[in-house]
Amino acid sequence: MVLASASWMLWLSACEKPLQLALTDTEGRSFHATCKAGECTVEDPGAHPSSPRPDGAEARYAIHRASRYLAVCDVWATGSRAFTVDPIDCRVLTCKADTDCPPAKGLSKGACTNGLCIEPSGALTAEDAALLCLAGTGAPAGKSQQVERFALGNNCGSPCRVPSVCRQP
């Protein structure tokens, strides 16, 4: 019975039609993503990760799920799906409705709260606060304001409170 249920779920996910999304981040950049089974691939070229380029890596965009917020990140990819996220190179995804956000695994649509794409079950963490502090500072470039805001968000305390100079949840 369990094997039959697992086979049925696998068959359903294989037949699931990919979801096409037009995404926007807090810096006003636009992206196109294809999502299936809770995983999204950003199709746009032009990423500029701040960290040094690893051998054989290619600059790409990737969707990153912090604890509470979803972001698009400039990453160095080594293969079709392998990449490392540096949160300072990420910006939160903005939205007007739930359907503007990437869905969590097993769901048909995402979640939009206060104009930002969220993971409803996620607690606010230092990484989330850092992402909110980076909102409005421009695309990742390692500018001094971005470094300061990132550090400010990372020191949000326990429980985490987003600093008042940052975008609020």
FIDREN-175136 format. One line per field, with one value per residue (C-alpha): residue in one letter; x, y, z; residue number from 1. Coordinates in Angstrom, 1 decimal. Layout:
<nodes>
zado	[a,...]
u	[X,...]
v	[Y,...]
w	[Z,...]
marba	[NUM,...]
</nodes>
This chain:
<nodes>
zado	[m,v,l,a,s,a,s,w,m,l,w,l,s,a,c,e,k,p,l,q,l,a,l,t,d,t,e,g,r,s,f,h,a,t,c,k,a,g,e,c,t,v,e,d,p,g,a,h,p,s,s,p,r,p,d,g,a,e,a,r,y,a,i,h,r,a,s,r,y,l,a,v,c,d,v,w,a,t,g,s,r,a,f,t,v,d,p,i,d,c,r,v,l,t,c,k,a,d,t,d,c,p,p,a,k,g,l,s,k,g,a,c,t,n,g,l,c,i,e,p,s,g,a,l,t,a,e,d,a,a,l,l,c,l,a,g,t,g,a,p,a,g,k,s,q,q,v,e,r,f,a,l,g,n,n,c,g,s,p,c,r,v,p,s,v,c,r,q,p]
u	[0.0,2.8,4.7,1.6,1.1,4.7,4.5,1.3,2.9,6.0,3.8,1.8,5.0,6.3,3.1,3.0,3.0,5.9,4.8,6.1,6.7,7.7,9.6,10.8,13.2,13.4,15.8,13.3,15.1,12.9,13.4,11.7,11.5,10.2,9.1,8.3,8.0,9.0,12.2,12.7,15.2,15.8,16.3,17.8,21.5,23.5,24.2,27.3,28.2,30.6,32.8,35.7,34.8,35.6,37.3,34.8,31.8,29.3,27.4,23.7,20.6,19.1,16.0,17.0,14.7,15.9,13.8,11.0,11.8,12.4,15.1,16.9,20.6,23.6,25.5,28.5,27.1,29.2,26.9,23.2,22.0,25.1,25.7,26.6,24.5,26.2,23.3,24.9,24.3,20.6,17.5,14.0,11.3,8.5,4.8,1.3,-0.4,0.3,0.5,3.5,5.7,7.4,5.4,6.8,7.2,3.8,1.9,0.4,1.1,3.4,2.7,2.8,2.7,3.3,4.6,7.2,7.4,7.5,7.6,4.6,5.9,9.4,10.6,12.4,16.2,19.3,19.6,16.0,16.8,20.0,17.9,15.4,18.3,19.7,16.4,16.7,20.6,20.9,22.0,24.7,28.0,29.7,29.2,30.0,26.3,25.4,28.2,27.0,23.3,24.1,26.1,23.3,20.7,22.9,23.1,19.3,19.4,17.4,14.5,15.4,14.2,14.7,16.6,14.4,16.5,15.7,12.6,10.2,8.5]
v	[0.0,2.5,1.5,2.1,5.6,6.5,5.4,7.4,10.6,10.1,9.7,12.8,14.9,13.6,14.7,18.0,20.9,23.3,26.7,29.7,32.8,36.4,37.4,40.8,41.5,44.5,46.2,46.1,43.5,41.1,37.4,34.4,31.2,27.7,25.8,22.1,19.9,22.8,23.6,26.6,27.4,31.1,31.3,34.8,35.4,38.3,37.4,39.0,37.1,39.0,36.1,35.0,32.7,29.0,27.1,26.0,27.9,30.0,33.0,32.3,33.3,30.9,31.0,30.7,30.0,31.6,30.6,33.1,34.9,33.8,35.6,35.5,35.2,35.8,32.5,30.6,27.3,24.2,22.0,22.1,22.4,22.7,26.2,27.9,30.8,33.8,35.7,39.1,38.4,37.8,40.1,39.3,38.5,41.0,40.3,41.5,38.2,34.6,33.5,35.9,33.7,30.4,27.6,25.5,21.8,20.2,23.4,24.9,28.6,30.6,33.0,36.8,38.9,42.6,42.6,40.0,36.3,34.2,30.7,30.9,28.4,29.9,31.8,35.1,34.5,36.6,35.7,36.9,40.2,40.6,40.1,42.8,45.1,44.6,45.6,48.9,48.9,48.0,44.8,42.9,44.8,44.7,48.4,49.6,50.3,46.7,45.3,47.5,46.6,42.9,43.0,45.0,42.4,39.5,41.0,41.1,39.4,36.7,36.7,38.3,41.9,43.6,46.9,50.0,51.3,48.2,47.1,45.7,42.3]
w	[0.0,0.9,-2.2,-4.3,-2.7,-3.3,-6.9,-7.4,-5.9,-8.1,-11.1,-10.2,-9.8,-13.1,-14.8,-13.0,-15.5,-14.8,-13.4,-15.2,-13.0,-13.6,-10.5,-9.2,-6.4,-4.0,-6.4,-9.2,-11.2,-13.2,-13.7,-15.4,-13.5,-14.1,-11.0,-10.7,-7.5,-5.3,-7.2,-9.4,-12.1,-13.0,-16.7,-17.0,-17.7,-16.2,-12.6,-10.9,-7.7,-5.5,-4.3,-6.5,-9.3,-8.6,-11.4,-14.1,-12.4,-14.3,-13.0,-12.6,-10.6,-8.1,-5.8,-2.1,0.8,4.0,7.0,6.3,3.1,-0.5,-2.4,-5.8,-5.5,-7.8,-7.5,-9.0,-10.4,-10.9,-12.9,-13.7,-10.0,-7.8,-6.4,-3.1,-1.8,-0.2,1.4,0.7,-3.0,-2.5,-2.6,-1.4,-4.0,-4.1,-4.9,-5.1,-4.7,-3.6,-7.3,-7.8,-5.5,-6.0,-4.3,-1.5,-2.3,-2.6,-3.0,-6.1,-5.3,-3.0,-0.2,-0.3,2.9,3.0,-0.6,0.0,-0.9,2.3,3.7,6.1,8.5,8.8,11.8,11.4,11.6,11.3,7.6,7.0,8.8,6.7,3.5,4.7,5.5,2.0,0.4,-1.5,-1.4,-5.1,-6.9,-5.2,-5.6,-2.2,-1.6,1.9,2.6,1.6,3.9,6.8,6.3,6.0,9.3,11.0,10.0,11.0,14.5,15.1,18.5,20.0,19.4,16.1,15.6,12.3,12.8,12.3,9.4,7.4,5.6,8.1,7.9]
marba	[1,2,3,4,5,6,7,8,9,10,11,12,13,14,15,16,17,18,19,20,21,22,23,24,25,26,27,28,29,30,31,32,33,34,35,36,37,38,39,40,41,42,43,44,45,46,47,48,49,50,51,52,53,54,55,56,57,58,59,60,61,62,63,64,65,66,67,68,69,70,71,72,73,74,75,76,77,78,79,80,81,82,83,84,85,86,87,88,89,90,91,92,93,94,95,96,97,98,99,100,101,102,103,104,105,106,107,108,109,110,111,112,113,114,115,116,117,118,119,120,121,122,123,124,125,126,127,128,129,130,131,132,133,134,135,136,137,138,139,140,141,142,143,144,145,146,147,148,149,150,151,152,153,154,155,156,157,158,159,160,161,162,163,164,165,166,167,168,169]
</nodes>
